[in-house]
Amino acid sequence: MTEAQNKQVPHKTDIFRVFAPERVAAFVQEISGYLSRDGSSVVHIMPLAWRIGHLAMEPHALWELFRETHDRKIIVIPTASLATHSAGVRAVIEPFITIAETTNNQTMLMGHMDAGTLNVSPLTWYQRGPAGLLDDYIKFLHNNGRKPHHFPVPEIVSSATRAFCERRGIAESDRIVVLNVRDRNFLPEQETHFYRTADIATYEPAIRYLLDQGYWVLRTGLMGSVVTPVTHPRYLDIWKEPDYTDLLDPGLIARSRFGITCSSGPEAVFRILGVPQLQVNGVLQSGMWMNPHDKLVFKNYSTIDDGKPARLRSMLEQGVALYSDIENVAGCGFAVENNTANQILEAVIEMEASLSGAHRPDETANRRFLEIGAEYQAFLGSSGHPADRRSVARRQTQYGYALPWTQLADSYVKSYPDCLE
């Protein structure tokens, strides 16, 4: 995290003055030039735009919630000089979302807070924070019986992707899998994120399987990412290529047959584009959702008391899905380990077979998975877990994995046959 990004994090001394009258007045003045002159506008402050997942998820959810009621959807983000953000994702959202950049750290501090929604026609100030926005979007899908709409990839991204692929001999007919594995070299100073990391070495058998099947495997990452133990003409660490820019990310994802992802930002790009993904080493969390062709493979959870594989209902009841760090998950009574190499391989084989129509899903198991999710969704929608008084966000009211098209991979259930008891 850069010094500029760190200034956006609310500290105790700032919290009581975040919405001071002079700050609110300055914010309204700042956005006034972006409002629709002839219709209604909705504004959402987005301090985490430098994270690719947030830049994908939040504008997409805002667009879905307000595209039928508001003429202009506006996000306010830190200027790129303070916090670099993905050029590719920006190109995807910009035809649908008006982007206002600011250097005002006080405005960014507001964006972390869940203070509700203010309607002063023709302006809607949507001040729900990142978690609140996703909670509202999942509720919108639940209550309206709607499946997600997706963004198309603009031509500027598609043409750059075609040129990148052509220079490497990747033909239009070639099959691609895009791989994202988050390792501990990403934000290493923030140990709370280690919950969502994985070991790239355990992906080697699955990578080699795909290469043997004739796929290109393109891994996304950053400088400093742990080296993949694979050398092959059809395997690329794309960020190492001399002509790579992050403009290419959505184009390569859209070009892929499917992605192998984890609980990390790039998986959100698959979601907003509607590209199938197999999420392995996934963490159990309330505020995420999947598309109908996606498959989930959770990390290996076990009960601390006896070391036995954890049951999904028990984890949900104890509040595991509310947390994004190992310490709080342990406080709920559970330990977590990464998926094994064989689990990842079996899930990849299943995913490929599923997309080609050769896999017969275990409908009984997935129905049970959704029943457990529906029970937890009902609990959250009624009493729910006690609110965390330390949090700037309100309590979660939605469980995204209860959406009726969500699929738990059959291979995961075979690994842990009692997880749905």
Residue pairs with C-beta under 8 A, 6 or more apart in sequence:
1 187
1 189
1 190
2 82
2 83
4 78
4 82
4 83
5 50
5 78
5 82
5 83
7 105
7 108
8 47
8 78
8 105
8 108
8 109
8 111
8 112
9 112
10 18
10 109
10 112
10 113
10 392
14 109
15 392
17 23
18 106
18 109
18 110
18 113
19 110
19 113
19 115
23 106
23 107
23 110
26 104
26 106
26 107
27 45
27 104
27 106
27 107
27 110
30 76
30 100
30 102
30 104
30 107
31 43
31 74
31 76
31 100
34 41
34 43
34 72
34 74
34 98
34 100
35 41
35 72
35 74
35 122
35 123
36 70
36 71
36 72
36 122
38 71
39 70
39 71
39 72
39 122
40 69
40 70
40 71
40 72
40 121
40 122
40 123
40 124
41 70
41 71
41 72
41 73
41 74
41 122
41 123
41 124
42 62
42 66
42 70
42 72
42 73
42 74
42 123
42 124
42 125
42 126
43 74
43 75
43 76
43 123
43 124
43 125
43 126
44 58
44 59
44 62
44 73
44 74
44 75
44 76
44 111
44 126
44 127
44 128
44 133
45 75
45 76
45 107
45 108
45 110
45 111
45 127
46 54
46 55
46 58
46 59
46 75
46 76
46 77
46 111
46 130
47 77
47 78
47 108
47 109
47 111
47 112
48 54
48 55
48 58
48 111
48 130
49 55
49 75
49 77
49 78
49 83
49 85
50 78
50 83
50 84
50 85
51 265
52 85
52 86
52 89
52 249
52 265
52 266
52 268
52 269
53 264
53 265
53 266
53 267
53 268
53 269
54 130
54 265
54 268
55 77
55 85
55 86
55 89
55 90
55 93
56 89
56 92
56 93
56 265
56 268
56 269
56 271
56 272
57 134
57 268
57 271
57 272
58 75
58 130
58 133
58 134
59 73
59 75
59 93
59 96
59 97
60 93
60 151
60 271
60 272
61 133
61 134
61 136
61 137
62 73
62 75
62 97
62 126
62 133
63 73
63 93
63 96
63 97
64 137
64 140
64 148
64 149
65 133
65 136
65 137
65 140
66 73
66 124
66 126
67 73
67 96
70 124
72 98
73 96
73 97
73 98
74 97
74 98
74 99
74 100
75 97
75 98
75 99
75 100
76 100
76 101
76 102
76 107
76 111
77 83
77 85
77 99
77 100
77 101
77 102
78 101
78 102
78 103
78 108
79 101
79 102
79 103
80 101
81 103
82 103
86 246
86 249
87 245
87 246
87 247
88 157
88 245
88 246
88 247
88 248
88 249
88 250
88 251
89 249
89 250
89 269
90 99
91 154
91 156
91 157
91 247
91 250
92 151
92 152
92 153
92 154
92 157
92 250
92 269
92 272
92 273
93 99
93 151
94 154
95 154
96 151
102 108
110 127
111 129
111 130
112 129
112 130
112 392
113 127
113 129
113 392
114 127
114 128
114 129
114 131
114 132
114 392
114 393
114 394
115 127
115 128
115 129
116 127
116 128
117 124
117 125
117 126
117 127
117 128
118 124
118 125
118 127
119 125
126 133
128 135
128 136
129 392
129 393
130 393
131 287
131 393
131 394
131 396
132 393
132 394
134 287
134 288
134 400
135 286
135 287
135 394
135 396
135 397
135 398
137 289
138 287
138 289
138 398
138 399
138 400
138 403
139 397
139 398
140 146
141 147
141 148
141 289
141 403
142 377
142 398
142 402
142 403
147 291
147 292
147 405
148 271
148 274
148 289
148 291
150 272
150 273
150 274
151 272
151 273
153 250
153 251
153 254
153 273
156 247
157 247
157 248
157 250
157 251
158 251
158 254
160 245
160 247
160 248
160 251
161 248
161 251
161 252
161 254
161 255
162 251
164 241
164 243
164 244
164 248
164 251
164 252
165 171
165 252
165 255
167 243
168 236
170 176
170 216
174 216
175 214
175 215
175 216
175 257
176 215
176 216
176 217
176 218
176 252
176 255
176 256
176 257
177 210
177 215
177 216
177 217
177 218
177 256
177 257
177 258
177 259
177 260
178 218
178 219
178 220
178 252
178 253
178 256
178 259
178 260
179 203
179 207
179 217
179 218
179 219
179 220
179 259
179 260
180 219
180 220
180 221
180 259
180 260
180 261
180 262
180 264
180 266
180 267
181 198
181 200
181 203
181 219
181 221
181 260
181 262
181 281
182 193
182 196
182 197
182 198
182 262
182 263
182 264
183 197
183 198
183 199
183 200
183 225
183 226
184 194
184 197
184 226
185 222
185 224
185 225
185 226
186 193
186 197
186 222
186 224
186 225
186 264
187 193
192 324
192 325
192 327
193 325
194 326
195 283
195 324
195 325
195 326
195 329
195 336
196 262
196 263
196 264
196 281
196 283
196 324
197 262
198 262
198 280
198 281
198 338
198 339
199 226
199 338
200 225
200 226
200 227
200 228
200 229
201 229
201 341
202 338
202 339
202 340
202 341
202 344
203 228
203 260
203 341
203 344
204 228
204 229
204 230
204 341
205 341
205 342
205 344
205 345
206 260
206 341
206 344
206 345
206 347
206 348
207 217
207 228
207 230
207 235
208 230
208 232
209 345
209 348
209 349
210 217
210 348
210 352
211 217
211 230
211 232
211 234
211 235
213 352
215 234
215 257
216 234
216 235
216 236
217 230
217 232
217 234
217 235
217 236
218 236
218 238
218 252
218 256
219 228
219 235
219 236
219 237
219 238
220 238
220 239
220 249
220 252
220 266
221 237
221 238
221 239
222 239
223 239
225 237
225 239
228 235
228 237
238 244
238 248
238 252
249 266
249 269
250 269
250 273
253 259
253 266
253 269
253 270
253 273
253 275
254 273
254 275
256 275
257 276
257 355
258 275
258 276
258 277
258 278
258 293
258 351
258 352
258 355
259 266
259 267
259 270
259 275
259 276
259 277
259 278
260 277
260 278
260 280
260 344
260 348
261 267
261 270
261 277
261 278
261 279
261 280
262 279
262 280
262 281
262 282
263 279
263 281
263 282
263 283
263 285
263 288
267 277
267 279
270 276
270 277
270 291
270 294
271 277
271 289
271 290
271 291
271 294
274 291
276 291
276 293
276 294
276 351
276 355
277 290
277 291
277 294
277 295
278 294
278 295
278 297
278 347
278 348
278 351
278 409
279 290
279 294
279 295
279 296
279 297
280 297
280 339
280 343
280 344
280 347
281 297
281 299
281 338
281 339
281 344
282 296
282 297
282 298
282 299
283 298
283 299
283 324
283 336
284 298
284 301
284 312
284 315
284 316
284 320
284 321
284 401
285 321
285 324
285 400
286 321
286 322
286 380
286 396
286 398
286 399
286 400
287 396
287 398
287 400
288 400
288 401
289 400
289 401
289 403
289 406
290 296
290 400
290 401
290 403
290 405
290 406
290 407
291 405
292 405
292 407
293 354
293 355
294 406
294 407
295 347
295 350
295 351
295 354
295 407
295 408
295 409
296 401
296 406
296 407
296 408
296 409
296 412
297 339
297 343
297 344
297 347
297 408
297 409
297 411
297 412
298 408
298 412
299 336
299 337
299 338
299 339
300 309
300 336
300 337
300 338
300 339
300 340
300 343
300 415
300 416
301 309
301 310
301 315
301 320
301 329
301 334
301 335
301 336
302 308
302 309
302 310
302 334
302 335
302 336
302 337
303 310
303 314
303 333
303 334
303 335
304 330
304 333
304 334
304 335
305 333
307 335
309 416
309 418
309 419
310 334
310 419
311 418
311 419
311 420
311 421
312 369
312 372
312 419
312 420
313 372
313 375
313 376
313 421
315 321
315 332
315 334
316 372
316 376
316 399
317 376
318 332
318 333
318 334
319 332
319 385
320 329
320 332
320 334
321 376
321 396
321 399
322 328
322 385
322 388
322 396
323 329
323 332
326 336
329 335
329 336
339 347
343 411
343 412
343 415
346 411
346 414
346 415
347 409
347 411
347 412
349 411
350 359
350 409
350 410
350 411
351 409
353 359
354 361
359 410
361 407
361 410
362 410
362 413
365 408
365 410
365 413
365 420
366 407
366 408
366 410
368 420
369 406
369 408
369 413
369 420
370 402
370 404
370 406
372 420
373 399
373 401
373 402
373 406
374 402
376 399
376 402
377 398
377 399
377 402
380 396
380 397
380 398
380 399
381 397
381 398
384 395
384 396
384 397
385 395
385 396
386 395
387 394
387 395
388 395
400 406
412 419
413 419
413 420
